Amino acid sequence: MTDPTPSQRQDVRHRITAISRRARDLLASRRPLRRRIRVALAASQPSWRRAQAAVVEAAKTLLIAFLLAQLIMVSVAQAFQVEQYSMEPTLLPHDRVLVSKFIYRLREPARGDVIVLRYPRNPERNYIKRVIGLPGETIAIKRGTLYVNGQPIREDYLNGKTVGDFGPVTVPLDSVFVMGDNRNNSEDSRAFGPLKRTLIVGQAVLIYWPPQRMRLIAGR
């Protein structure tokens, strides 16, 4: 067997170089194909997985909204449904009102405020009444007229003239005196005494339901 001639060696090198170039070109041409395959595989992800991801995101949003709502209810405001007749005509049964729970952290209760309170004889129940007397004041009712510290008080919000006399009673410094606007059909401070400040839930500020009765709740 004879050794290849120089021309034969050069020809072999040319062939090897050509084969290598062809192989590189082939590999290069396949890279975009692999990329397209990966994109196609990603796009063909099962629809139920995409739906599952959407459900998870929606659940997170609802959870955050729920926690914020609970925070608002605990510290800022709360909805309350009127169940009694004692505040007619200002509030009617089944009216829904918004109660500000933080307002009395900024100021003291004022005469005329409509408040939600925990019933002193059963604090698990809520009542809604109007603040009539403030700490240290003397309250009395004579011939249907309210007197505070001996001075008659005009009450345009009443549902008729009050029947019977009451008092006088002096309100303790840690309490307020509350009565219903439907004075003749109301269990209030005339029955359970002055209301301790700690039993006040908040001030009723807005009737929001039913829509035809939507309005702010005025004080005096």
PyMOL commands that place a pseudoatom at each C-alpha (Angstrom):
pseudoatom trace, name=CA, resn=MET, resi=1, chain=A, elem=C, hetatm=0, pos=[0.000, 0.000, 0.000]
pseudoatom trace, name=CA, resn=THR, resi=2, chain=A, elem=C, hetatm=0, pos=[1.513, 3.280, -1.129]
pseudoatom trace, name=CA, resn=ASP, resi=3, chain=A, elem=C, hetatm=0, pos=[1.236, 6.642, 0.721]
pseudoatom trace, name=CA, resn=PRO, resi=4, chain=A, elem=C, hetatm=0, pos=[-1.197, 9.201, -0.744]
pseudoatom trace, name=CA, resn=THR, resi=5, chain=A, elem=C, hetatm=0, pos=[0.270, 11.818, -2.898]
pseudoatom trace, name=CA, resn=PRO, resi=6, chain=A, elem=C, hetatm=0, pos=[0.212, 15.480, -1.840]
pseudoatom trace, name=CA, resn=SER, resi=7, chain=A, elem=C, hetatm=0, pos=[-2.585, 16.203, -4.279]
pseudoatom trace, name=CA, resn=GLN, resi=8, chain=A, elem=C, hetatm=0, pos=[-4.671, 13.356, -2.776]
pseudoatom trace, name=CA, resn=ARG, resi=9, chain=A, elem=C, hetatm=0, pos=[-4.106, 14.701, 0.758]
pseudoatom trace, name=CA, resn=GLN, resi=10, chain=A, elem=C, hetatm=0, pos=[-5.210, 18.157, -0.292]
pseudoatom trace, name=CA, resn=ASP, resi=11, chain=A, elem=C, hetatm=0, pos=[-8.315, 16.705, -1.913]
pseudoatom trace, name=CA, resn=VAL, resi=12, chain=A, elem=C, hetatm=0, pos=[-9.201, 14.839, 1.332]
pseudoatom trace, name=CA, resn=ARG, resi=13, chain=A, elem=C, hetatm=0, pos=[-8.788, 18.022, 3.366]
pseudoatom trace, name=CA, resn=HIS, resi=14, chain=A, elem=C, hetatm=0, pos=[-11.089, 19.880, 0.974]
pseudoatom trace, name=CA, resn=ARG, resi=15, chain=A, elem=C, hetatm=0, pos=[-13.714, 17.147, 1.324]
pseudoatom trace, name=CA, resn=ILE, resi=16, chain=A, elem=C, hetatm=0, pos=[-13.502, 17.200, 5.157]
pseudoatom trace, name=CA, resn=THR, resi=17, chain=A, elem=C, hetatm=0, pos=[-13.809, 20.992, 5.187]
pseudoatom trace, name=CA, resn=ALA, resi=18, chain=A, elem=C, hetatm=0, pos=[-16.840, 20.836, 2.903]
pseudoatom trace, name=CA, resn=ILE, resi=19, chain=A, elem=C, hetatm=0, pos=[-18.504, 18.197, 5.070]
pseudoatom trace, name=CA, resn=SER, resi=20, chain=A, elem=C, hetatm=0, pos=[-17.877, 20.241, 8.227]
pseudoatom trace, name=CA, resn=ARG, resi=21, chain=A, elem=C, hetatm=0, pos=[-19.309, 23.374, 6.627]
pseudoatom trace, name=CA, resn=ARG, resi=22, chain=A, elem=C, hetatm=0, pos=[-22.390, 21.454, 5.512]
pseudoatom trace, name=CA, resn=ALA, resi=23, chain=A, elem=C, hetatm=0, pos=[-22.887, 20.034, 8.997]
pseudoatom trace, name=CA, resn=ARG, resi=24, chain=A, elem=C, hetatm=0, pos=[-22.646, 23.489, 10.585]
pseudoatom trace, name=CA, resn=ASP, resi=25, chain=A, elem=C, hetatm=0, pos=[-25.153, 24.892, 8.098]
pseudoatom trace, name=CA, resn=LEU, resi=26, chain=A, elem=C, hetatm=0, pos=[-27.509, 22.027, 8.850]
pseudoatom trace, name=CA, resn=LEU, resi=27, chain=A, elem=C, hetatm=0, pos=[-27.283, 22.581, 12.605]
pseudoatom trace, name=CA, resn=ALA, resi=28, chain=A, elem=C, hetatm=0, pos=[-27.788, 26.309, 12.179]
pseudoatom trace, name=CA, resn=SER, resi=29, chain=A, elem=C, hetatm=0, pos=[-30.882, 25.722, 10.085]
pseudoatom trace, name=CA, resn=ARG, resi=30, chain=A, elem=C, hetatm=0, pos=[-32.367, 23.515, 12.821]
pseudoatom trace, name=CA, resn=ARG, resi=31, chain=A, elem=C, hetatm=0, pos=[-32.034, 26.095, 15.631]
pseudoatom trace, name=CA, resn=PRO, resi=32, chain=A, elem=C, hetatm=0, pos=[-34.981, 28.237, 14.473]
pseudoatom trace, name=CA, resn=LEU, resi=33, chain=A, elem=C, hetatm=0, pos=[-36.948, 25.027, 14.043]
pseudoatom trace, name=CA, resn=ARG, resi=34, chain=A, elem=C, hetatm=0, pos=[-36.269, 24.030, 17.666]
pseudoatom trace, name=CA, resn=ARG, resi=35, chain=A, elem=C, hetatm=0, pos=[-37.251, 27.509, 18.801]
pseudoatom trace, name=CA, resn=ARG, resi=36, chain=A, elem=C, hetatm=0, pos=[-40.486, 27.316, 16.842]
pseudoatom trace, name=CA, resn=ILE, resi=37, chain=A, elem=C, hetatm=0, pos=[-41.204, 23.916, 18.352]
pseudoatom trace, name=CA, resn=ARG, resi=38, chain=A, elem=C, hetatm=0, pos=[-40.731, 25.260, 21.894]
pseudoatom trace, name=CA, resn=VAL, resi=39, chain=A, elem=C, hetatm=0, pos=[-43.034, 28.224, 21.180]
pseudoatom trace, name=CA, resn=ALA, resi=40, chain=A, elem=C, hetatm=0, pos=[-45.640, 25.907, 19.714]
pseudoatom trace, name=CA, resn=LEU, resi=41, chain=A, elem=C, hetatm=0, pos=[-45.443, 23.620, 22.754]
pseudoatom trace, name=CA, resn=ALA, resi=42, chain=A, elem=C, hetatm=0, pos=[-45.884, 26.573, 25.099]
pseudoatom trace, name=CA, resn=ALA, resi=43, chain=A, elem=C, hetatm=0, pos=[-48.856, 27.824, 23.107]
pseudoatom trace, name=CA, resn=SER, resi=44, chain=A, elem=C, hetatm=0, pos=[-50.423, 24.387, 23.204]
pseudoatom trace, name=CA, resn=GLN, resi=45, chain=A, elem=C, hetatm=0, pos=[-50.446, 24.364, 27.032]
pseudoatom trace, name=CA, resn=PRO, resi=46, chain=A, elem=C, hetatm=0, pos=[-53.736, 22.760, 28.126]
pseudoatom trace, name=CA, resn=SER, resi=47, chain=A, elem=C, hetatm=0, pos=[-56.533, 25.311, 28.513]
pseudoatom trace, name=CA, resn=TRP, resi=48, chain=A, elem=C, hetatm=0, pos=[-57.436, 23.930, 31.939]
pseudoatom trace, name=CA, resn=ARG, resi=49, chain=A, elem=C, hetatm=0, pos=[-54.047, 25.032, 33.263]
pseudoatom trace, name=CA, resn=ARG, resi=50, chain=A, elem=C, hetatm=0, pos=[-54.619, 28.563, 32.056]
pseudoatom trace, name=CA, resn=ALA, resi=51, chain=A, elem=C, hetatm=0, pos=[-58.096, 28.480, 33.586]
pseudoatom trace, name=CA, resn=GLN, resi=52, chain=A, elem=C, hetatm=0, pos=[-56.640, 27.181, 36.838]
pseudoatom trace, name=CA, resn=ALA, resi=53, chain=A, elem=C, hetatm=0, pos=[-54.163, 30.056, 36.962]
pseudoatom trace, name=CA, resn=ALA, resi=54, chain=A, elem=C, hetatm=0, pos=[-56.993, 32.554, 36.352]
pseudoatom trace, name=CA, resn=VAL, resi=55, chain=A, elem=C, hetatm=0, pos=[-59.049, 31.014, 39.165]
pseudoatom trace, name=CA, resn=VAL, resi=56, chain=A, elem=C, hetatm=0, pos=[-56.101, 31.252, 41.567]
pseudoatom trace, name=CA, resn=GLU, resi=57, chain=A, elem=C, hetatm=0, pos=[-55.594, 34.943, 40.755]
pseudoatom trace, name=CA, resn=ALA, resi=58, chain=A, elem=C, hetatm=0, pos=[-59.314, 35.636, 41.187]
pseudoatom trace, name=CA, resn=ALA, resi=59, chain=A, elem=C, hetatm=0, pos=[-59.284, 33.833, 44.546]
pseudoatom trace, name=CA, resn=LYS, resi=60, chain=A, elem=C, hetatm=0, pos=[-56.350, 35.965, 45.714]
pseudoatom trace, name=CA, resn=THR, resi=61, chain=A, elem=C, hetatm=0, pos=[-58.185, 39.150, 44.714]
pseudoatom trace, name=CA, resn=LEU, resi=62, chain=A, elem=C, hetatm=0, pos=[-61.362, 38.065, 46.518]
pseudoatom trace, name=CA, resn=LEU, resi=63, chain=A, elem=C, hetatm=0, pos=[-59.403, 37.153, 49.643]
pseudoatom trace, name=CA, resn=ILE, resi=64, chain=A, elem=C, hetatm=0, pos=[-57.725, 40.558, 49.753]
pseudoatom trace, name=CA, resn=ALA, resi=65, chain=A, elem=C, hetatm=0, pos=[-61.078, 42.288, 49.220]
pseudoatom trace, name=CA, resn=PHE, resi=66, chain=A, elem=C, hetatm=0, pos=[-62.643, 40.209, 52.010]
pseudoatom trace, name=CA, resn=LEU, resi=67, chain=A, elem=C, hetatm=0, pos=[-59.851, 41.031, 54.458]
pseudoatom trace, name=CA, resn=LEU, resi=68, chain=A, elem=C, hetatm=0, pos=[-60.130, 44.743, 53.637]
pseudoatom trace, name=CA, resn=ALA, resi=69, chain=A, elem=C, hetatm=0, pos=[-63.890, 44.607, 54.128]
pseudoatom trace, name=CA, resn=GLN, resi=70, chain=A, elem=C, hetatm=0, pos=[-63.440, 42.926, 57.510]
pseudoatom trace, name=CA, resn=LEU, resi=71, chain=A, elem=C, hetatm=0, pos=[-60.934, 45.587, 58.521]
pseudoatom trace, name=CA, resn=ILE, resi=72, chain=A, elem=C, hetatm=0, pos=[-63.377, 48.328, 57.536]
pseudoatom trace, name=CA, resn=MET, resi=73, chain=A, elem=C, hetatm=0, pos=[-66.236, 46.655, 59.421]
pseudoatom trace, name=CA, resn=VAL, resi=74, chain=A, elem=C, hetatm=0, pos=[-64.150, 46.224, 62.559]
pseudoatom trace, name=CA, resn=SER, resi=75, chain=A, elem=C, hetatm=0, pos=[-62.666, 49.707, 62.736]
pseudoatom trace, name=CA, resn=VAL, resi=76, chain=A, elem=C, hetatm=0, pos=[-64.388, 52.150, 60.368]
pseudoatom trace, name=CA, resn=ALA, resi=77, chain=A, elem=C, hetatm=0, pos=[-68.010, 51.469, 59.378]
pseudoatom trace, name=CA, resn=GLN, resi=78, chain=A, elem=C, hetatm=0, pos=[-70.669, 48.793, 59.496]
pseudoatom trace, name=CA, resn=ALA, resi=79, chain=A, elem=C, hetatm=0, pos=[-74.074, 48.166, 57.943]
pseudoatom trace, name=CA, resn=PHE, resi=80, chain=A, elem=C, hetatm=0, pos=[-77.065, 47.834, 60.261]
pseudoatom trace, name=CA, resn=GLN, resi=81, chain=A, elem=C, hetatm=0, pos=[-80.678, 46.877, 59.553]
pseudoatom trace, name=CA, resn=VAL, resi=82, chain=A, elem=C, hetatm=0, pos=[-83.448, 48.563, 61.523]
pseudoatom trace, name=CA, resn=GLU, resi=83, chain=A, elem=C, hetatm=0, pos=[-85.809, 46.007, 63.053]
pseudoatom trace, name=CA, resn=GLN, resi=84, chain=A, elem=C, hetatm=0, pos=[-87.813, 48.166, 65.464]
pseudoatom trace, name=CA, resn=TYR, resi=85, chain=A, elem=C, hetatm=0, pos=[-90.532, 50.819, 65.228]
pseudoatom trace, name=CA, resn=SER, resi=86, chain=A, elem=C, hetatm=0, pos=[-89.038, 52.997, 67.952]
pseudoatom trace, name=CA, resn=MET, resi=87, chain=A, elem=C, hetatm=0, pos=[-87.317, 55.434, 65.548]
pseudoatom trace, name=CA, resn=GLU, resi=88, chain=A, elem=C, hetatm=0, pos=[-90.291, 56.175, 63.276]
pseudoatom trace, name=CA, resn=PRO, resi=89, chain=A, elem=C, hetatm=0, pos=[-90.631, 58.378, 61.282]
pseudoatom trace, name=CA, resn=THR, resi=90, chain=A, elem=C, hetatm=0, pos=[-86.863, 58.970, 61.004]
pseudoatom trace, name=CA, resn=LEU, resi=91, chain=A, elem=C, hetatm=0, pos=[-86.116, 55.277, 60.477]
pseudoatom trace, name=CA, resn=LEU, resi=92, chain=A, elem=C, hetatm=0, pos=[-88.514, 52.581, 59.377]
pseudoatom trace, name=CA, resn=PRO, resi=93, chain=A, elem=C, hetatm=0, pos=[-88.324, 48.816, 59.895]
pseudoatom trace, name=CA, resn=HIS, resi=94, chain=A, elem=C, hetatm=0, pos=[-86.034, 47.171, 57.299]
pseudoatom trace, name=CA, resn=ASP, resi=95, chain=A, elem=C, hetatm=0, pos=[-84.184, 50.408, 56.556]
pseudoatom trace, name=CA, resn=ARG, resi=96, chain=A, elem=C, hetatm=0, pos=[-80.485, 49.692, 56.156]
pseudoatom trace, name=CA, resn=VAL, resi=97, chain=A, elem=C, hetatm=0, pos=[-78.120, 52.274, 57.576]
pseudoatom trace, name=CA, resn=LEU, resi=98, chain=A, elem=C, hetatm=0, pos=[-74.386, 52.831, 57.528]
pseudoatom trace, name=CA, resn=VAL, resi=99, chain=A, elem=C, hetatm=0, pos=[-72.866, 53.276, 60.973]
pseudoatom trace, name=CA, resn=SER, resi=100, chain=A, elem=C, hetatm=0, pos=[-69.643, 55.213, 61.536]
pseudoatom trace, name=CA, resn=LYS, resi=101, chain=A, elem=C, hetatm=0, pos=[-67.702, 53.340, 64.221]
pseudoatom trace, name=CA, resn=PHE, resi=102, chain=A, elem=C, hetatm=0, pos=[-64.730, 55.702, 64.459]
pseudoatom trace, name=CA, resn=ILE, resi=103, chain=A, elem=C, hetatm=0, pos=[-66.511, 59.075, 64.731]
pseudoatom trace, name=CA, resn=TYR, resi=104, chain=A, elem=C, hetatm=0, pos=[-66.604, 59.020, 68.530]
pseudoatom trace, name=CA, resn=ARG, resi=105, chain=A, elem=C, hetatm=0, pos=[-62.869, 58.528, 68.639]
pseudoatom trace, name=CA, resn=LEU, resi=106, chain=A, elem=C, hetatm=0, pos=[-62.665, 62.015, 67.158]
pseudoatom trace, name=CA, resn=ARG, resi=107, chain=A, elem=C, hetatm=0, pos=[-65.427, 63.705, 69.150]
pseudoatom trace, name=CA, resn=GLU, resi=108, chain=A, elem=C, hetatm=0, pos=[-67.947, 63.113, 71.923]
pseudoatom trace, name=CA, resn=PRO, resi=109, chain=A, elem=C, hetatm=0, pos=[-71.575, 62.190, 71.191]
pseudoatom trace, name=CA, resn=ALA, resi=110, chain=A, elem=C, hetatm=0, pos=[-73.771, 65.239, 70.559]
pseudoatom trace, name=CA, resn=ARG, resi=111, chain=A, elem=C, hetatm=0, pos=[-77.423, 65.833, 71.322]
pseudoatom trace, name=CA, resn=GLY, resi=112, chain=A, elem=C, hetatm=0, pos=[-79.483, 64.703, 68.365]
pseudoatom trace, name=CA, resn=ASP, resi=113, chain=A, elem=C, hetatm=0, pos=[-77.040, 62.028, 67.124]
pseudoatom trace, name=CA, resn=VAL, resi=114, chain=A, elem=C, hetatm=0, pos=[-78.745, 58.816, 66.024]
pseudoatom trace, name=CA, resn=ILE, resi=115, chain=A, elem=C, hetatm=0, pos=[-76.658, 55.967, 67.392]
pseudoatom trace, name=CA, resn=VAL, resi=116, chain=A, elem=C, hetatm=0, pos=[-76.489, 52.189, 67.327]
pseudoatom trace, name=CA, resn=LEU, resi=117, chain=A, elem=C, hetatm=0, pos=[-75.971, 50.773, 70.807]
pseudoatom trace, name=CA, resn=ARG, resi=118, chain=A, elem=C, hetatm=0, pos=[-75.646, 47.468, 72.556]
pseudoatom trace, name=CA, resn=TYR, resi=119, chain=A, elem=C, hetatm=0, pos=[-78.778, 46.846, 74.589]
pseudoatom trace, name=CA, resn=PRO, resi=120, chain=A, elem=C, hetatm=0, pos=[-77.695, 47.112, 78.245]
pseudoatom trace, name=CA, resn=ARG, resi=121, chain=A, elem=C, hetatm=0, pos=[-79.874, 44.176, 79.342]
pseudoatom trace, name=CA, resn=ASN, resi=122, chain=A, elem=C, hetatm=0, pos=[-78.519, 41.944, 76.570]
pseudoatom trace, name=CA, resn=PRO, resi=123, chain=A, elem=C, hetatm=0, pos=[-75.351, 43.350, 74.914]
pseudoatom trace, name=CA, resn=GLU, resi=124, chain=A, elem=C, hetatm=0, pos=[-75.613, 40.795, 72.095]
pseudoatom trace, name=CA, resn=ARG, resi=125, chain=A, elem=C, hetatm=0, pos=[-78.601, 42.750, 70.750]
pseudoatom trace, name=CA, resn=ASN, resi=126, chain=A, elem=C, hetatm=0, pos=[-78.323, 46.102, 68.986]
pseudoatom trace, name=CA, resn=TYR, resi=127, chain=A, elem=C, hetatm=0, pos=[-80.751, 48.992, 69.349]
pseudoatom trace, name=CA, resn=ILE, resi=128, chain=A, elem=C, hetatm=0, pos=[-80.886, 52.289, 67.506]
pseudoatom trace, name=CA, resn=LYS, resi=129, chain=A, elem=C, hetatm=0, pos=[-81.851, 55.473, 69.394]
pseudoatom trace, name=CA, resn=ARG, resi=130, chain=A, elem=C, hetatm=0, pos=[-81.257, 59.222, 69.507]
pseudoatom trace, name=CA, resn=VAL, resi=131, chain=A, elem=C, hetatm=0, pos=[-78.967, 60.942, 72.001]
pseudoatom trace, name=CA, resn=ILE, resi=132, chain=A, elem=C, hetatm=0, pos=[-81.124, 63.280, 74.107]
pseudoatom trace, name=CA, resn=GLY, resi=133, chain=A, elem=C, hetatm=0, pos=[-79.037, 64.021, 77.190]
pseudoatom trace, name=CA, resn=LEU, resi=134, chain=A, elem=C, hetatm=0, pos=[-75.285, 64.459, 77.661]
pseudoatom trace, name=CA, resn=PRO, resi=135, chain=A, elem=C, hetatm=0, pos=[-73.080, 63.755, 80.694]
pseudoatom trace, name=CA, resn=GLY, resi=136, chain=A, elem=C, hetatm=0, pos=[-74.020, 65.864, 83.708]
pseudoatom trace, name=CA, resn=GLU, resi=137, chain=A, elem=C, hetatm=0, pos=[-77.327, 67.098, 82.259]
pseudoatom trace, name=CA, resn=THR, resi=138, chain=A, elem=C, hetatm=0, pos=[-80.690, 66.714, 83.963]
pseudoatom trace, name=CA, resn=ILE, resi=139, chain=A, elem=C, hetatm=0, pos=[-83.464, 65.233, 81.819]
pseudoatom trace, name=CA, resn=ALA, resi=140, chain=A, elem=C, hetatm=0, pos=[-87.195, 65.498, 82.405]
pseudoatom trace, name=CA, resn=ILE, resi=141, chain=A, elem=C, hetatm=0, pos=[-90.433, 65.212, 80.425]
pseudoatom trace, name=CA, resn=LYS, resi=142, chain=A, elem=C, hetatm=0, pos=[-93.392, 67.327, 81.528]
pseudoatom trace, name=CA, resn=ARG, resi=143, chain=A, elem=C, hetatm=0, pos=[-96.754, 67.452, 79.760]
pseudoatom trace, name=CA, resn=GLY, resi=144, chain=A, elem=C, hetatm=0, pos=[-95.168, 65.954, 76.636]
pseudoatom trace, name=CA, resn=THR, resi=145, chain=A, elem=C, hetatm=0, pos=[-92.235, 68.394, 76.432]
pseudoatom trace, name=CA, resn=LEU, resi=146, chain=A, elem=C, hetatm=0, pos=[-88.571, 67.460, 76.899]
pseudoatom trace, name=CA, resn=TYR, resi=147, chain=A, elem=C, hetatm=0, pos=[-86.600, 69.571, 79.366]
pseudoatom trace, name=CA, resn=VAL, resi=148, chain=A, elem=C, hetatm=0, pos=[-82.802, 69.595, 79.621]
pseudoatom trace, name=CA, resn=ASN, resi=149, chain=A, elem=C, hetatm=0, pos=[-81.439, 71.395, 82.667]
pseudoatom trace, name=CA, resn=GLY, resi=150, chain=A, elem=C, hetatm=0, pos=[-84.863, 72.973, 83.060]
pseudoatom trace, name=CA, resn=GLN, resi=151, chain=A, elem=C, hetatm=0, pos=[-84.984, 74.358, 79.501]
pseudoatom trace, name=CA, resn=PRO, resi=152, chain=A, elem=C, hetatm=0, pos=[-87.591, 73.097, 76.980]
pseudoatom trace, name=CA, resn=ILE, resi=153, chain=A, elem=C, hetatm=0, pos=[-86.122, 71.404, 73.886]
pseudoatom trace, name=CA, resn=ARG, resi=154, chain=A, elem=C, hetatm=0, pos=[-87.822, 71.564, 70.495]
pseudoatom trace, name=CA, resn=GLU, resi=155, chain=A, elem=C, hetatm=0, pos=[-87.979, 68.132, 68.840]
pseudoatom trace, name=CA, resn=ASP, resi=156, chain=A, elem=C, hetatm=0, pos=[-89.226, 68.309, 65.253]
pseudoatom trace, name=CA, resn=TYR, resi=157, chain=A, elem=C, hetatm=0, pos=[-88.332, 64.667, 64.606]
pseudoatom trace, name=CA, resn=LEU, resi=158, chain=A, elem=C, hetatm=0, pos=[-90.903, 63.163, 67.009]
pseudoatom trace, name=CA, resn=ASN, resi=159, chain=A, elem=C, hetatm=0, pos=[-93.718, 60.883, 65.908]
pseudoatom trace, name=CA, resn=GLY, resi=160, chain=A, elem=C, hetatm=0, pos=[-96.423, 62.640, 67.880]
pseudoatom trace, name=CA, resn=LYS, resi=161, chain=A, elem=C, hetatm=0, pos=[-96.471, 64.203, 71.316]
pseudoatom trace, name=CA, resn=THR, resi=162, chain=A, elem=C, hetatm=0, pos=[-94.961, 62.245, 74.205]
pseudoatom trace, name=CA, resn=VAL, resi=163, chain=A, elem=C, hetatm=0, pos=[-97.527, 60.808, 76.605]
pseudoatom trace, name=CA, resn=GLY, resi=164, chain=A, elem=C, hetatm=0, pos=[-96.769, 60.965, 80.321]
pseudoatom trace, name=CA, resn=ASP, resi=165, chain=A, elem=C, hetatm=0, pos=[-94.136, 62.608, 82.495]
pseudoatom trace, name=CA, resn=PHE, resi=166, chain=A, elem=C, hetatm=0, pos=[-90.630, 61.428, 83.358]
pseudoatom trace, name=CA, resn=GLY, resi=167, chain=A, elem=C, hetatm=0, pos=[-87.796, 62.418, 85.642]
pseudoatom trace, name=CA, resn=PRO, resi=168, chain=A, elem=C, hetatm=0, pos=[-85.937, 64.431, 86.466]
pseudoatom trace, name=CA, resn=VAL, resi=169, chain=A, elem=C, hetatm=0, pos=[-82.815, 62.257, 86.034]
pseudoatom trace, name=CA, resn=THR, resi=170, chain=A, elem=C, hetatm=0, pos=[-79.188, 63.426, 86.008]
pseudoatom trace, name=CA, resn=VAL, resi=171, chain=A, elem=C, hetatm=0, pos=[-76.967, 61.708, 83.425]
pseudoatom trace, name=CA, resn=PRO, resi=172, chain=A, elem=C, hetatm=0, pos=[-73.724, 60.217, 84.865]
pseudoatom trace, name=CA, resn=LEU, resi=173, chain=A, elem=C, hetatm=0, pos=[-70.429, 61.535, 83.488]
pseudoatom trace, name=CA, resn=ASP, resi=174, chain=A, elem=C, hetatm=0, pos=[-69.677, 58.250, 81.682]
pseudoatom trace, name=CA, resn=SER, resi=175, chain=A, elem=C, hetatm=0, pos=[-73.093, 57.982, 80.012]
pseudoatom trace, name=CA, resn=VAL, resi=176, chain=A, elem=C, hetatm=0, pos=[-75.643, 59.571, 77.683]
pseudoatom trace, name=CA, resn=PHE, resi=177, chain=A, elem=C, hetatm=0, pos=[-79.446, 59.557, 77.782]
pseudoatom trace, name=CA, resn=VAL, resi=178, chain=A, elem=C, hetatm=0, pos=[-81.136, 58.045, 74.705]
pseudoatom trace, name=CA, resn=MET, resi=179, chain=A, elem=C, hetatm=0, pos=[-84.724, 57.851, 73.505]
pseudoatom trace, name=CA, resn=GLY, resi=180, chain=A, elem=C, hetatm=0, pos=[-86.547, 56.806, 70.346]
pseudoatom trace, name=CA, resn=ASP, resi=181, chain=A, elem=C, hetatm=0, pos=[-88.241, 59.274, 68.001]
pseudoatom trace, name=CA, resn=ASN, resi=182, chain=A, elem=C, hetatm=0, pos=[-91.413, 57.191, 68.291]
pseudoatom trace, name=CA, resn=ARG, resi=183, chain=A, elem=C, hetatm=0, pos=[-91.417, 58.228, 71.923]
pseudoatom trace, name=CA, resn=ASN, resi=184, chain=A, elem=C, hetatm=0, pos=[-94.627, 56.374, 72.859]
pseudoatom trace, name=CA, resn=ASN, resi=185, chain=A, elem=C, hetatm=0, pos=[-93.373, 53.057, 71.439]
pseudoatom trace, name=CA, resn=SER, resi=186, chain=A, elem=C, hetatm=0, pos=[-89.751, 52.952, 72.503]
pseudoatom trace, name=CA, resn=GLU, resi=187, chain=A, elem=C, hetatm=0, pos=[-87.778, 51.072, 75.127]
pseudoatom trace, name=CA, resn=ASP, resi=188, chain=A, elem=C, hetatm=0, pos=[-84.982, 53.474, 75.943]
pseudoatom trace, name=CA, resn=SER, resi=189, chain=A, elem=C, hetatm=0, pos=[-83.180, 55.217, 78.796]
pseudoatom trace, name=CA, resn=ARG, resi=190, chain=A, elem=C, hetatm=0, pos=[-86.507, 55.805, 80.526]
pseudoatom trace, name=CA, resn=ALA, resi=191, chain=A, elem=C, hetatm=0, pos=[-86.618, 52.021, 80.982]
pseudoatom trace, name=CA, resn=PHE, resi=192, chain=A, elem=C, hetatm=0, pos=[-82.976, 50.867, 81.196]
pseudoatom trace, name=CA, resn=GLY, resi=193, chain=A, elem=C, hetatm=0, pos=[-81.403, 54.074, 82.472]
pseudoatom trace, name=CA, resn=PRO, resi=194, chain=A, elem=C, hetatm=0, pos=[-78.621, 56.248, 81.055]
pseudoatom trace, name=CA, resn=LEU, resi=195, chain=A, elem=C, hetatm=0, pos=[-76.461, 54.440, 78.491]
pseudoatom trace, name=CA, resn=LYS, resi=196, chain=A, elem=C, hetatm=0, pos=[-72.794, 53.941, 79.301]
pseudoatom trace, name=CA, resn=ARG, resi=197, chain=A, elem=C, hetatm=0, pos=[-70.439, 55.370, 76.706]
pseudoatom trace, name=CA, resn=THR, resi=198, chain=A, elem=C, hetatm=0, pos=[-68.797, 51.971, 76.225]
pseudoatom trace, name=CA, resn=LEU, resi=199, chain=A, elem=C, hetatm=0, pos=[-72.062, 50.500, 74.879]
pseudoatom trace, name=CA, resn=ILE, resi=200, chain=A, elem=C, hetatm=0, pos=[-72.199, 52.885, 71.907]
pseudoatom trace, name=CA, resn=VAL, resi=201, chain=A, elem=C, hetatm=0, pos=[-71.367, 51.090, 68.634]
pseudoatom trace, name=CA, resn=GLY, resi=202, chain=A, elem=C, hetatm=0, pos=[-71.329, 54.194, 66.441]
pseudoatom trace, name=CA, resn=GLN, resi=203, chain=A, elem=C, hetatm=0, pos=[-73.327, 56.956, 64.779]
pseudoatom trace, name=CA, resn=ALA, resi=204, chain=A, elem=C, hetatm=0, pos=[-75.876, 56.136, 62.076]
pseudoatom trace, name=CA, resn=VAL, resi=205, chain=A, elem=C, hetatm=0, pos=[-75.008, 58.518, 59.237]
pseudoatom trace, name=CA, resn=LEU, resi=206, chain=A, elem=C, hetatm=0, pos=[-76.758, 57.260, 56.098]
pseudoatom trace, name=CA, resn=ILE, resi=207, chain=A, elem=C, hetatm=0, pos=[-79.828, 55.334, 54.982]
pseudoatom trace, name=CA, resn=TYR, resi=208, chain=A, elem=C, hetatm=0, pos=[-78.582, 53.420, 51.935]
pseudoatom trace, name=CA, resn=TRP, resi=209, chain=A, elem=C, hetatm=0, pos=[-81.474, 50.989, 51.389]
pseudoatom trace, name=CA, resn=PRO, resi=210, chain=A, elem=C, hetatm=0, pos=[-84.139, 50.966, 50.065]
pseudoatom trace, name=CA, resn=PRO, resi=211, chain=A, elem=C, hetatm=0, pos=[-82.999, 53.316, 47.281]
pseudoatom trace, name=CA, resn=GLN, resi=212, chain=A, elem=C, hetatm=0, pos=[-86.060, 55.573, 47.489]
pseudoatom trace, name=CA, resn=ARG, resi=213, chain=A, elem=C, hetatm=0, pos=[-85.218, 56.359, 51.138]
pseudoatom trace, name=CA, resn=MET, resi=214, chain=A, elem=C, hetatm=0, pos=[-81.499, 56.964, 50.602]
pseudoatom trace, name=CA, resn=ARG, resi=215, chain=A, elem=C, hetatm=0, pos=[-80.400, 60.059, 52.538]
pseudoatom trace, name=CA, resn=LEU, resi=216, chain=A, elem=C, hetatm=0, pos=[-78.130, 61.344, 55.257]
pseudoatom trace, name=CA, resn=ILE, resi=217, chain=A, elem=C, hetatm=0, pos=[-79.444, 60.999, 58.814]
pseudoatom trace, name=CA, resn=ALA, resi=218, chain=A, elem=C, hetatm=0, pos=[-79.631, 64.448, 60.348]
pseudoatom trace, name=CA, resn=GLY, resi=219, chain=A, elem=C, hetatm=0, pos=[-79.026, 65.259, 63.986]
pseudoatom trace, name=CA, resn=ARG, resi=220, chain=A, elem=C, hetatm=0, pos=[-81.062, 67.935, 65.725]
for i in range(1, 220): cmd.bond("trace and resi %d" % i, "trace and resi %d" % (i + 1))
show_as sticks, trace
zoom trace
